[in-house]
Amino acid sequence: MATGSSGSKLWLVNIADISASQPLDAARFEFLLSLLPQHERNAVTRFVQQKDRERALMSRIMQRKLVSDVLGIDFASAIIGRTRLVRNRLSAAAACDGMR
């Protein structure tokens, strides 16, 4: 993770590198999936191709990790919603509750 002078963060994950060095077997995939709330698990598993499922899983885990690190909200408590245009948004209630 790199932090810019404006406080912005840039995270890059090469799924191909992860898959090549440590294949995401069924047990690891299920463990990582279990870290997400049920509605996000459903969104990940709706993909047909395993590579698409892995990308979706990594994306959602990274979003939660970023919210947790930057805002100090517990990983499991963050409520990340999606707008009609499928843009991510953090619930204001979750942000206030998680920072207490």
N, CA, C and O atoms as a GROMACS GRO file, in nm:
protein
  400
    1MET      N    1   0.085  -0.116   0.000
    1MET     CA    2   0.000   0.000   0.000
    1MET      C    3   0.089   0.123   0.000
    1MET      O    4   0.187   0.130   0.075
    2ALA      N    5   0.055   0.219  -0.084
    2ALA     CA    6   0.129   0.343  -0.091
    2ALA      C    7   0.039   0.457  -0.043
    2ALA      O    8  -0.080   0.458  -0.072
    3THR      N    9   0.096   0.552   0.029
    3THR     CA   10   0.020   0.667   0.076
    3THR      C   11   0.078   0.792   0.010
    3THR      O   12   0.198   0.818   0.018
    4GLY      N   13  -0.010   0.867  -0.055
    4GLY     CA   14   0.032   0.989  -0.121
    4GLY      C   15   0.038   1.104  -0.023
    4GLY      O   16  -0.003   1.091   0.092
    5SER      N   17   0.091   1.218  -0.069
    5SER     CA   18   0.104   1.335   0.019
    5SER      C   19  -0.031   1.390   0.060
    5SER      O   20  -0.041   1.457   0.163
    6SER      N   21  -0.136   1.364  -0.020
    6SER     CA   22  -0.269   1.414   0.015
    6SER      C   23  -0.342   1.322   0.110
    6SER      O   24  -0.457   1.349   0.147
    7GLY      N   25  -0.277   1.213   0.150
    7GLY     CA   26  -0.342   1.117   0.238
    7GLY      C   27  -0.417   1.010   0.162
    7GLY      O   28  -0.477   0.922   0.223
    8SER      N   29  -0.414   1.016   0.030
    8SER     CA   30  -0.482   0.914  -0.048
    8SER      C   31  -0.402   0.784  -0.043
    8SER      O   32  -0.281   0.784  -0.022
    9LYS      N   33  -0.471   0.674  -0.062
    9LYS     CA   34  -0.405   0.543  -0.057
    9LYS      C   35  -0.430   0.469  -0.188
    9LYS      O   36  -0.537   0.480  -0.248
   10LEU      N   37  -0.330   0.396  -0.229
   10LEU     CA   38  -0.340   0.315  -0.350
   10LEU      C   39  -0.299   0.174  -0.315
   10LEU      O   40  -0.188   0.150  -0.269
   11TRP      N   41  -0.389   0.081  -0.337
   11TRP     CA   42  -0.361  -0.060  -0.313
   11TRP      C   43  -0.371  -0.133  -0.445
   11TRP      O   44  -0.465  -0.111  -0.522
   12LEU      N   45  -0.277  -0.219  -0.470
   12LEU     CA   46  -0.279  -0.301  -0.590
   12LEU      C   47  -0.265  -0.447  -0.550
   12LEU      O   48  -0.181  -0.481  -0.467
   13VAL      N   49  -0.347  -0.531  -0.607
   13VAL     CA   50  -0.337  -0.674  -0.583
   13VAL      C   51  -0.336  -0.742  -0.718
   13VAL      O   52  -0.425  -0.721  -0.800
   14ASN      N   53  -0.236  -0.824  -0.740
   14ASN     CA   54  -0.229  -0.901  -0.864
   14ASN      C   55  -0.283  -1.040  -0.833
   14ASN      O   56  -0.214  -1.123  -0.774
   15ILE      N   57  -0.405  -1.064  -0.874
   15ILE     CA   58  -0.470  -1.192  -0.847
   15ILE      C   59  -0.390  -1.306  -0.908
   15ILE      O   60  -0.383  -1.414  -0.850
   16ALA      N   61  -0.330  -1.283  -1.023
   16ALA     CA   62  -0.251  -1.389  -1.089
   16ALA      C   63  -0.134  -1.430  -1.001
   16ALA      O   64  -0.102  -1.548  -0.991
   17ASP      N   65  -0.069  -1.333  -0.936
   17ASP     CA   66   0.043  -1.364  -0.848
   17ASP      C   67  -0.003  -1.444  -0.727
   17ASP      O   68   0.064  -1.539  -0.685
   18ILE      N   69  -0.116  -1.406  -0.671
   18ILE     CA   70  -0.168  -1.478  -0.555
   18ILE      C   71  -0.201  -1.621  -0.594
   18ILE      O   72  -0.166  -1.715  -0.523
   19SER      N   73  -0.269  -1.637  -0.706
   19SER     CA   74  -0.309  -1.770  -0.750
   19SER      C   75  -0.189  -1.857  -0.783
   19SER      O   76  -0.192  -1.978  -0.759
   20ALA      N   77  -0.084  -1.796  -0.838
   20ALA     CA   78   0.034  -1.874  -0.877
   20ALA      C   79   0.116  -1.916  -0.754
   20ALA      O   80   0.162  -2.030  -0.746
   21SER      N   81   0.134  -1.823  -0.660
   21SER     CA   82   0.219  -1.854  -0.545
   21SER      C   83   0.146  -1.935  -0.438
   21SER      O   84   0.204  -2.026  -0.379
   22GLN      N   85   0.022  -1.903  -0.414
   22GLN     CA   86  -0.059  -1.975  -0.315
   22GLN      C   87  -0.199  -1.992  -0.372
   22GLN      O   88  -0.285  -1.906  -0.352
   23PRO      N   89  -0.222  -2.100  -0.442
   23PRO     CA   90  -0.354  -2.118  -0.503
   23PRO      C   91  -0.465  -2.103  -0.400
   23PRO      O   92  -0.453  -2.150  -0.286
   24LEU      N   93  -0.572  -2.039  -0.439
   24LEU     CA   94  -0.685  -2.018  -0.351
   24LEU      C   95  -0.774  -2.142  -0.357
   24LEU      O   96  -0.872  -2.146  -0.432
   25ASP      N   97  -0.737  -2.242  -0.278
   25ASP     CA   98  -0.815  -2.366  -0.279
   25ASP      C   99  -0.951  -2.342  -0.214
   25ASP      O  100  -0.977  -2.234  -0.160
   26ALA      N  101  -1.036  -2.441  -0.221
   26ALA     CA  102  -1.173  -2.428  -0.172
   26ALA      C  103  -1.178  -2.390  -0.025
   26ALA      O  104  -1.261  -2.308   0.014
   27ALA      N  105  -1.092  -2.448   0.057
   27ALA     CA  106  -1.093  -2.418   0.200
   27ALA      C  107  -1.054  -2.273   0.228
   27ALA      O  108  -1.117  -2.206   0.309
   28ARG      N  109  -0.949  -2.225   0.161
   28ARG     CA  110  -0.908  -2.085   0.180
   28ARG      C  111  -1.014  -1.988   0.130
   28ARG      O  112  -1.042  -1.887   0.194
   29PHE      N  113  -1.072  -2.020   0.015
   29PHE     CA  114  -1.177  -1.936  -0.041
   29PHE      C  115  -1.293  -1.927   0.056
   29PHE      O  116  -1.343  -1.818   0.083
   30GLU      N  117  -1.337  -2.039   0.109
   30GLU     CA  118  -1.449  -2.042   0.204
   30GLU      C  119  -1.416  -1.966   0.332
   30GLU      O  120  -1.502  -1.898   0.388
   31PHE      N  121  -1.291  -1.977   0.380
   31PHE     CA  122  -1.252  -1.903   0.500
   31PHE      C  123  -1.261  -1.753   0.474
   31PHE      O  124  -1.320  -1.680   0.554
   32LEU      N  125  -1.203  -1.707   0.364
   32LEU     CA  126  -1.207  -1.564   0.332
   32LEU      C  127  -1.351  -1.518   0.311
   32LEU      O  128  -1.388  -1.409   0.354
   33LEU      N  129  -1.430  -1.598   0.245
   33LEU     CA  130  -1.571  -1.565   0.222
   33LEU      C  131  -1.645  -1.552   0.354
   33LEU      O  132  -1.735  -1.469   0.367
   34SER      N  133  -1.609  -1.632   0.452
   34SER     CA  134  -1.677  -1.629   0.583
   34SER      C  135  -1.651  -1.499   0.659
   34SER      O  136  -1.722  -1.469   0.755
   35LEU      N  137  -1.552  -1.422   0.617
   35LEU     CA  138  -1.524  -1.293   0.682
   35LEU      C  139  -1.624  -1.185   0.642
   35LEU      O  140  -1.632  -1.080   0.706
   36LEU      N  141  -1.700  -1.211   0.538
   36LEU     CA  142  -1.797  -1.114   0.487
   36LEU      C  143  -1.938  -1.143   0.539
   36LEU      O  144  -1.970  -1.257   0.571
   37PRO      N  145  -2.022  -1.038   0.547
   37PRO     CA  146  -2.162  -1.062   0.584
   37PRO      C  147  -2.233  -1.141   0.473
   37PRO      O  148  -2.186  -1.144   0.359
   38GLN      N  149  -2.343  -1.202   0.505
   38GLN     CA  150  -2.413  -1.292   0.413
   38GLN      C  151  -2.447  -1.226   0.280
   38GLN      O  152  -2.429  -1.287   0.175
   39HIS      N  153  -2.497  -1.102   0.281
   39HIS     CA  154  -2.536  -1.039   0.155
   39HIS      C  155  -2.416  -1.018   0.063
   39HIS      O  156  -2.431  -1.021  -0.059
   40GLU      N  157  -2.298  -0.996   0.120
   40GLU     CA  158  -2.179  -0.981   0.037
   40GLU      C  159  -2.130  -1.117  -0.012
   40GLU      O  160  -2.077  -1.128  -0.123
   41ARG      N  161  -2.147  -1.219   0.069
   41ARG     CA  162  -2.111  -1.355   0.024
   41ARG      C  163  -2.194  -1.393  -0.098
   41ARG      O  164  -2.142  -1.447  -0.195
   42ASN      N  165  -2.323  -1.362  -0.090
   42ASN     CA  166  -2.412  -1.392  -0.203
   42ASN      C  167  -2.368  -1.319  -0.329
   42ASN      O  168  -2.372  -1.375  -0.439
   43ALA      N  169  -2.325  -1.194  -0.314
   43ALA     CA  170  -2.280  -1.116  -0.429
   43ALA      C  171  -2.154  -1.175  -0.491
   43ALA      O  172  -2.136  -1.171  -0.613
   44VAL      N  173  -2.067  -1.229  -0.407
   44VAL     CA  174  -1.943  -1.291  -0.457
   44VAL      C  175  -1.972  -1.422  -0.527
   44VAL      O  176  -1.918  -1.448  -0.635
   45THR      N  177  -2.055  -1.504  -0.468
   45THR     CA  178  -2.078  -1.639  -0.522
   45THR      C  179  -2.173  -1.641  -0.641
   45THR      O  180  -2.192  -1.746  -0.702
   46ARG      N  181  -2.233  -1.529  -0.675
   46ARG     CA  182  -2.322  -1.528  -0.792
   46ARG      C  183  -2.245  -1.537  -0.923
   46ARG      O  184  -2.302  -1.568  -1.027
   47PHE      N  185  -2.114  -1.510  -0.918
   47PHE     CA  186  -2.032  -1.520  -1.039
   47PHE      C  187  -2.014  -1.666  -1.077
   47PHE      O  188  -2.000  -1.752  -0.990
   48VAL      N  189  -2.014  -1.693  -1.206
   48VAL     CA  190  -2.001  -1.830  -1.255
   48VAL      C  191  -1.855  -1.873  -1.256
   48VAL      O  192  -1.822  -1.982  -1.210
   49GLN      N  193  -1.767  -1.790  -1.308
   49GLN     CA  194  -1.626  -1.823  -1.320
   49GLN      C  195  -1.554  -1.804  -1.187
   49GLN      O  196  -1.575  -1.704  -1.119
   50GLN      N  197  -1.470  -1.900  -1.150
   50GLN     CA  198  -1.397  -1.893  -1.023
   50GLN      C  199  -1.308  -1.769  -1.016
   50GLN      O  200  -1.298  -1.707  -0.910
   51LYS      N  201  -1.243  -1.732  -1.126
   51LYS     CA  202  -1.157  -1.613  -1.126
   51LYS      C  203  -1.237  -1.488  -1.093
   51LYS      O  204  -1.188  -1.400  -1.022
   52ASP      N  205  -1.359  -1.479  -1.145
   52ASP     CA  206  -1.445  -1.364  -1.115
   52ASP      C  207  -1.486  -1.365  -0.968
   52ASP      O  208  -1.494  -1.259  -0.905
   53ARG      N  209  -1.511  -1.481  -0.912
   53ARG     CA  210  -1.543  -1.492  -0.770
   53ARG      C  211  -1.425  -1.445  -0.685
   53ARG      O  212  -1.443  -1.372  -0.587
   54GLU      N  213  -1.304  -1.487  -0.722
   54GLU     CA  214  -1.185  -1.447  -0.648
   54GLU      C  215  -1.164  -1.296  -0.655
   54GLU      O  216  -1.129  -1.234  -0.554
   55ARG      N  217  -1.184  -1.237  -0.773
   55ARG     CA  218  -1.171  -1.091  -0.786
   55ARG      C  219  -1.272  -1.018  -0.698
   55ARG      O  220  -1.238  -0.922  -0.628
   56ALA      N  221  -1.396  -1.064  -0.702
   56ALA     CA  222  -1.501  -1.002  -0.621
   56ALA      C  223  -1.470  -1.014  -0.472
   56ALA      O  224  -1.489  -0.920  -0.396
   57LEU      N  225  -1.423  -1.131  -0.432
   57LEU     CA  226  -1.387  -1.154  -0.292
   57LEU      C  227  -1.274  -1.062  -0.248
   57LEU      O  228  -1.284  -0.997  -0.144
   58MET      N  229  -1.169  -1.055  -0.326
   58MET     CA  230  -1.055  -0.968  -0.292
   58MET      C  231  -1.098  -0.821  -0.287
   58MET      O  232  -1.056  -0.747  -0.199
   59SER      N  233  -1.182  -0.780  -0.380
   59SER     CA  234  -1.230  -0.641  -0.384
   59SER      C  235  -1.304  -0.606  -0.255
   59SER      O  236  -1.279  -0.502  -0.195
   60ARG      N  237  -1.393  -0.692  -0.214
   60ARG     CA  238  -1.473  -0.664  -0.094
   60ARG      C  239  -1.389  -0.670   0.034
   60ARG      O  240  -1.410  -0.591   0.126
   61ILE      N  241  -1.295  -0.763   0.039
   61ILE     CA  242  -1.208  -0.769   0.156
   61ILE      C  243  -1.119  -0.645   0.163
   61ILE      O  244  -1.099  -0.588   0.270
   62MET      N  245  -1.066  -0.602   0.049
   62MET     CA  246  -0.981  -0.482   0.048
   62MET      C  247  -1.060  -0.358   0.089
   62MET      O  248  -1.007  -0.273   0.161
   63GLN      N  249  -1.184  -0.345   0.044
   63GLN     CA  250  -1.267  -0.231   0.082
   63GLN      C  251  -1.285  -0.226   0.234
   63GLN      O  252  -1.270  -0.120   0.296
   64ARG      N  253  -1.316  -0.340   0.293
   64ARG     CA  254  -1.335  -0.345   0.438
   64ARG      C  255  -1.206  -0.316   0.512
   64ARG      O  256  -1.207  -0.248   0.615
   65LYS      N  257  -1.095  -0.368   0.462
   65LYS     CA  258  -0.965  -0.345   0.526
   65LYS      C  259  -0.930  -0.196   0.521
   65LYS      O  260  -0.881  -0.141   0.619
   66LEU      N  261  -0.954  -0.133   0.409
   66LEU     CA  262  -0.925   0.010   0.395
   66LEU      C  263  -1.010   0.092   0.492
   66LEU      O  264  -0.958   0.181   0.561
   67VAL      N  265  -1.139   0.064   0.499
   67VAL     CA  266  -1.228   0.134   0.591
   67VAL      C  267  -1.181   0.113   0.735
   67VAL      O  268  -1.179   0.206   0.815
   68SER      N  269  -1.144  -0.008   0.765
   68SER     CA  270  -1.096  -0.041   0.899
   68SER      C  271  -0.969   0.036   0.934
   68SER      O  272  -0.959   0.096   1.041
   69ASP      N  273  -0.872   0.035   0.843
   69ASP     CA  274  -0.744   0.102   0.869
   69ASP      C  275  -0.756   0.254   0.874
   69ASP      O  276  -0.702   0.318   0.963
   70VAL      N  277  -0.828   0.312   0.778
   70VAL     CA  278  -0.832   0.458   0.766
   70VAL      C  279  -0.927   0.521   0.866
   70VAL      O  280  -0.894   0.623   0.927
   71LEU      N  281  -1.044   0.461   0.885
   71LEU     CA  282  -1.145   0.522   0.971
   71LEU      C  283  -1.151   0.460   1.110
   71LEU      O  284  -1.221   0.511   1.198
   72GLY      N  285  -1.078   0.354   1.131
   72GLY     CA  286  -1.078   0.290   1.262
   72GLY      C  287  -1.206   0.215   1.293
   72GLY      O  288  -1.240   0.193   1.409
   73ILE      N  289  -1.278   0.176   1.188
   73ILE     CA  290  -1.402   0.099   1.206
   73ILE      C  291  -1.367  -0.048   1.204
   73ILE      O  292  -1.286  -0.092   1.122
   74ASP      N  293  -1.426  -0.125   1.294
   74ASP     CA  294  -1.404  -0.269   1.299
   74ASP      C  295  -1.438  -0.332   1.163
   74ASP      O  296  -1.540  -0.300   1.103
   75PHE      N  297  -1.350  -0.420   1.117
   75PHE     CA  298  -1.365  -0.487   0.986
   75PHE      C  299  -1.505  -0.544   0.969
   75PHE      O  300  -1.568  -0.523   0.865
   76ALA      N  301  -1.554  -0.615   1.068
   76ALA     CA  302  -1.684  -0.682   1.058
   76ALA      C  303  -1.801  -0.586   1.073
   76ALA      O  304  -1.912  -0.617   1.030
   77SER      N  305  -1.778  -0.469   1.134
   77SER     CA  306  -1.888  -0.374   1.159
   77SER      C  307  -1.914  -0.279   1.043
   77SER      O  308  -2.020  -0.217   1.038
   78ALA      N  309  -1.821  -0.267   0.952
   78ALA     CA  310  -1.838  -0.175   0.840
   78ALA      C  311  -1.956  -0.219   0.754
   78ALA      O  312  -1.968  -0.336   0.718
   79ILE      N  313  -2.042  -0.123   0.722
   79ILE     CA  314  -2.155  -0.151   0.633
   79ILE      C  315  -2.127  -0.076   0.504
   79ILE      O  316  -2.144   0.046   0.495
   80ILE      N  317  -2.085  -0.151   0.404
   80ILE     CA  318  -2.053  -0.093   0.274
   80ILE      C  319  -2.167  -0.128   0.181
   80ILE      O  320  -2.187  -0.244   0.144
   81GLY      N  321  -2.242  -0.026   0.143
   81GLY     CA  322  -2.356  -0.047   0.055
   81GLY      C  323  -2.320  -0.017  -0.088
   81GLY      O  324  -2.208   0.024  -0.119
   82ARG      N  325  -2.414  -0.038  -0.176
   82ARG     CA  326  -2.397  -0.010  -0.317
   82ARG      C  327  -2.513   0.078  -0.361
   82ARG      O  328  -2.628   0.055  -0.324
   83THR      N  329  -2.482   0.181  -0.441
   83THR     CA  330  -2.586   0.267  -0.495
   83THR      C  331  -2.653   0.196  -0.612
   83THR      O  332  -2.613   0.085  -0.649
   84ARG      N  333  -2.754   0.259  -0.670
   84ARG     CA  334  -2.820   0.201  -0.788
   84ARG      C  335  -2.722   0.181  -0.902
   84ARG      O  336  -2.738   0.089  -0.983
   85LEU      N  337  -2.620   0.266  -0.908
   85LEU     CA  338  -2.520   0.256  -1.014
   85LEU      C  339  -2.403   0.168  -0.972
   85LEU      O  340  -2.299   0.167  -1.038
   86VAL      N  341  -2.420   0.093  -0.863
   86VAL     CA  342  -2.324  -0.002  -0.809
   86VAL      C  343  -2.194   0.067  -0.766
   86VAL      O  344  -2.086   0.010  -0.776
   87ARG      N  345  -2.207   0.189  -0.718
   87ARG     CA  346  -2.092   0.257  -0.658
   87ARG      C  347  -2.094   0.227  -0.508
   87ARG      O  348  -2.201   0.218  -0.447
   88ASN      N  349  -1.979   0.211  -0.452
   88ASN     CA  350  -1.969   0.178  -0.310
   88ASN      C  351  -1.994   0.300  -0.224
   88ASN      O  352  -1.960   0.412  -0.261
   89ARG      N  353  -2.054   0.276  -0.108
   89ARG     CA  354  -2.073   0.384  -0.010
   89ARG      C  355  -2.069   0.322   0.129
   89ARG      O  356  -2.114   0.210   0.150
   90LEU      N  357  -2.015   0.398   0.221
   90LEU     CA  358  -2.008   0.354   0.360
   90LEU      C  359  -2.127   0.412   0.434
   90LEU      O  360  -2.154   0.531   0.424
   91SER      N  361  -2.198   0.329   0.506
   91SER     CA  362  -2.311   0.374   0.585
   91SER      C  363  -2.265   0.473   0.692
   91SER      O  364  -2.170   0.445   0.765
   92ALA      N  365  -2.331   0.588   0.700
   92ALA     CA  366  -2.295   0.688   0.800
   92ALA      C  367  -2.313   0.633   0.941
   92ALA      O  368  -2.232   0.662   1.029
   93ALA      N  369  -2.416   0.555   0.963
   93ALA     CA  370  -2.439   0.498   1.096
   93ALA      C  371  -2.324   0.405   1.134
   93ALA      O  372  -2.277   0.406   1.248
   94ALA      N  373  -2.279   0.325   1.038
   94ALA     CA  374  -2.167   0.234   1.066
   94ALA      C  375  -2.041   0.314   1.097
   94ALA      O  376  -1.963   0.275   1.184
   95ALA      N  377  -2.022   0.423   1.027
   95ALA     CA  378  -1.902   0.505   1.051
   95ALA      C  379  -1.906   0.564   1.190
   95ALA      O  380  -1.805   0.564   1.260
   96CYS      N  381  -2.023   0.614   1.233
   96CYS     CA  382  -2.032   0.674   1.366
   96CYS      C  383  -2.020   0.568   1.476
   96CYS      O  384  -1.950   0.589   1.575
   97ASP      N  385  -2.087   0.454   1.458
   97ASP     CA  386  -2.081   0.348   1.559
   97ASP      C  387  -1.941   0.289   1.570
   97ASP      O  388  -1.894   0.261   1.680
   98GLY      N  389  -1.877   0.269   1.458
   98GLY     CA  390  -1.747   0.205   1.458
   98GLY      C  391  -1.636   0.290   1.514
   98GLY      O  392  -1.533   0.236   1.555
   99MET      N  393  -1.654   0.421   1.519
   99MET     CA  394  -1.548   0.511   1.563
   99MET      C  395  -1.560   0.544   1.712
   99MET      O  396  -1.477   0.618   1.765
  100ARG      N  397  -1.659   0.492   1.777
  100ARG     CA  398  -1.676   0.521   1.920
  100ARG      C  399  -1.584   0.442   2.005
  100ARG      O  400  -1.586   0.455   2.127
   0.00000   0.00000   0.00000
